[in-house]
């Protein structure tokens, strides 16, 4: 297939794909397509599963893959309109009911004191994208900045089994969140965030996106598999997508 045929094929896909093709490959921000995401295809299906109490699944993180958290992340990655009222209400509800003691978002009783770095990064990503008030997100930013590891990245295992080396999985989730927070125009701890972003990017680049900094070998073969939705998992396409916009 040549380039024209590939574009033609992509533009036959879901309206969310059409929107991203026009934006990222054809250089046109088709707001008309973005507005249709809520009423057609995958976006419509996700939104139809929202319960009257504002949750998807049972609550914020249960059952995991159909939970409020991962549905909100999927809707963000579909590029649903950032002004969507029901999504904004669900995010506000999470912030009201699910804050952990460290300022992040708790997944359940086991994380009520020390929240999960990966989830905080993902939450900051979609909450910033959907224009959540800056003040409501400041404690999440603080919790993330407190988790920077000596090598410049992040690892959610520091709050569970312990870790001495950053994880590409965790680092990309946090980078996406911090980047989206700044993209929203928020200025809270701007310099600290910029420093954290730079160190986390350097951590990824030292690993050349998928290689061990010690042996030069592939860290995990899964990093070369391009999955969608990626959710918490890292792969090189997700990394490249981050760097092309950062």
Secondary structure, 3 states (H helix, E strand, C coil): CCHHHHHHHHCCCCHHHHHHHHHHHCCCCCHHHHHHCCCCHHHHHHHHCCCCCCCCCCCCCCCHHHCHHHHHHHHHHCCCCCCCHHHHHHHHHHHHHCECCCCCECCCHHHCCCCCHHHHHHHHHHHHHCCCCHHHHHHHHHHHHCCCCCCCCCCHHHHCCCCCCCCHHHHHHHHHHHHHHHHCCCCCCHHHHHHHHHHHHHHHHHCCCCECCCCCCECCHHHHCCCCCCCCCCCHHHHHHHHHHC
